[in-house]
Structure formats: C-alpha cells, structure tokens
Amino acid sequence: MTAEDFFGRLLDVEAAVKWREEQRASGRCVVFTNGCFDVLHAGHVEFLAWARSQGDVLIVGLNDDDSVTRLKGPRRPILEFAQRARLLQALRSVDVVVGFAERTPEALIDRIRPDVHTKSSQYREDELPERNVVLEHGGVVRLAPHKAGSSTTETIARILARYGSS
C-alpha cells in the first residue's frame, strides 16, 4: 500500500461520469455537492461528512480558480485549485473531486446526475439554481444543518485580525 491509496480521486468530467455509472451499476447511491472549499476548515469537514452520510459515495464539484474569483472577488482563492483538490481528496468522506469552471454547478450536475445533491441550509432549496437539474434527473436535494461561525470569510478575518492585513 502507498500513501496515494489513502486519497480520493481527482477526475475530469468524463471520468467522473464513468465512475458514477460504475457506482450505480453496483447499486450505490451517488451523492454530489459543490463549492470553492478555499481555506478548508472544520465547517467544511463536518458538512462533507454529513453529505457523505446521505448515500454511499460522494463526488465533490470544485470551482476552478477563475470561478472562485468571479464568486468571491479578486483576492480569492487563497489556495489554488490543485491544493484545494488535494485537501478534499485527503478527507475520508470524499471519494471523487471534479473541477468545474462555471459559477454554479448546473452543467456539471446535468452530466453527473447524482441521486442526492447536498447544500448547506444557509441556502433555501427553491433558491438553488441547480435544483431543477437535480429534480429533472430524478434526484433529490438535501440541506445540511448549517453551523454559524465556521466560514472561510470568518477564518480569513481572524487571520487578518491577528496578523495584520499587510
């Protein structure tokens, strides 16, 4: 066994679709979630463990660097895509990471066609742009309990408060 055996897989979209089909053929429930996961923190880890508990395997859609910048502003991401992906791959709850360039994951979900799509309950299901794509393919949306006080923005603010913004 090598250290690499302890990491989930980083796949492109085509390989992720093929992997998802293999899981379904084996009778497994495929869960999908997505996000920037910039500056990984305990809130992320707890959310991903919860997401994984909603089925048998978990695919994480990870925004690429340009889409993080479009979503979060010109000073983000803090960590580049390869680092963010590697951190996610190291989590026991994550089976596959797949990158995407769009702001929101509808196109990726249309390809992956998960059985379950998870998001934080800080969102309302009817406000999720990807909701209709999930439902069109027979999937369900589940909202995870949100824990206040554990966000990347708050983590960055604490770092700046302690170490200065220069």
Summary of the structure (lengths in Angstrom):
residues: 166
radius of gyration: 15.8
end to end distance: 44.3
largest distance: 53.1
contacts: 485
relative contact order: 0.19
helix: 44%
strand: 19%
